[in-house]
Amino acid sequence: MRTPDRYIELIEKGESPLGGEEFLDESTQQFERDSLAMRTSHGVPLEAFDSLEEIAHLVSVDEGRVTLTPKARLVAEPSDRST
């Protein structure tokens, strides 16, 4: 829904505000979970990665969990896998 006004209008009419939906396969769901978890203090298990070589400057590893560094969190954007 693009605007709160449109959302409210649809709800007041008793209509669904659902603008669309997508169905993801298990692999894509896992990728999305990990991508979001990387942005949290909980992070992702180290075992989720084959290698950290290319992203070592962007991540921290602590007690087997990989998280983005504070600087990397500032520039991280959710991926758009639909394009």
C-alpha positions as CSV (number, residue, x, y, z in Angstrom):
1,M,0.0,0.0,0.0
2,R,1.5,3.3,-1.1
3,T,-0.1,5.7,1.3
4,P,-1.7,5.4,4.8
5,D,-4.8,7.3,3.4
6,R,-5.4,4.6,0.8
7,Y,-4.9,1.9,3.4
8,I,-7.5,3.5,5.7
9,E,-9.9,4.0,2.9
10,L,-9.8,0.3,1.9
11,I,-10.2,-0.8,5.5
12,E,-13.1,1.5,6.1
13,K,-14.8,0.0,2.9
14,G,-14.2,-3.5,4.3
15,E,-11.8,-4.2,1.4
16,S,-8.5,-6.0,1.6
17,P,-5.5,-3.6,1.6
18,L,-3.3,-6.4,0.2
19,G,-1.5,-5.0,-2.8
20,G,0.1,-8.3,-3.8
21,E,2.1,-11.2,-2.5
22,E,4.9,-13.4,-3.5
23,F,5.7,-17.0,-2.7
24,L,9.4,-17.9,-2.0
25,D,11.0,-21.3,-2.2
26,E,12.8,-22.6,0.8
27,S,16.3,-21.5,-0.4
28,T,15.1,-17.9,-1.0
29,Q,13.3,-17.9,2.4
30,Q,16.5,-18.9,4.1
31,F,18.5,-16.3,2.2
32,E,15.9,-13.6,3.3
33,R,16.0,-14.8,6.9
34,D,19.8,-14.7,7.0
35,S,19.9,-11.3,5.3
36,L,17.7,-9.8,7.9
37,A,19.4,-11.6,10.8
38,M,22.7,-10.1,9.7
39,R,21.4,-6.7,10.6
40,T,20.6,-7.7,14.2
41,S,22.8,-8.2,17.2
42,H,21.9,-11.9,17.1
43,G,23.5,-12.4,13.6
44,V,23.8,-15.6,11.6
45,P,25.6,-18.8,12.5
46,L,29.1,-19.0,11.1
47,E,28.2,-22.3,9.4
48,A,25.8,-20.4,7.1
49,F,28.9,-19.2,5.1
50,D,31.2,-21.1,2.8
51,S,33.7,-18.2,3.2
52,L,33.9,-14.8,4.8
53,E,36.9,-13.8,2.7
54,E,35.0,-11.3,0.5
55,I,33.1,-9.7,3.3
56,A,35.6,-9.9,6.1
57,H,35.8,-6.1,6.3
58,L,32.0,-5.8,6.7
59,V,31.4,-8.4,9.4
60,S,32.3,-9.4,13.0
61,V,32.5,-13.0,14.3
62,D,31.8,-13.6,17.9
63,E,31.0,-16.9,19.6
64,G,30.2,-18.5,16.2
65,R,27.8,-15.8,15.1
66,V,28.4,-13.4,12.2
67,T,27.0,-9.9,12.4
68,L,27.5,-6.8,10.3
69,T,29.9,-4.2,11.7
70,P,28.3,-0.9,12.8
71,K,29.6,0.8,9.7
72,A,28.3,-1.9,7.4
73,R,24.8,-1.7,9.0
74,L,24.7,1.9,7.9
75,V,25.0,1.0,4.2
76,A,23.2,-2.4,4.2
77,E,20.1,-2.4,2.1
78,P,17.6,-5.2,1.8
79,S,18.1,-7.1,-1.4
80,D,15.6,-7.0,-4.2
81,R,15.7,-10.5,-5.6
82,S,12.7,-10.0,-7.8
83,T,14.7,-8.2,-10.5
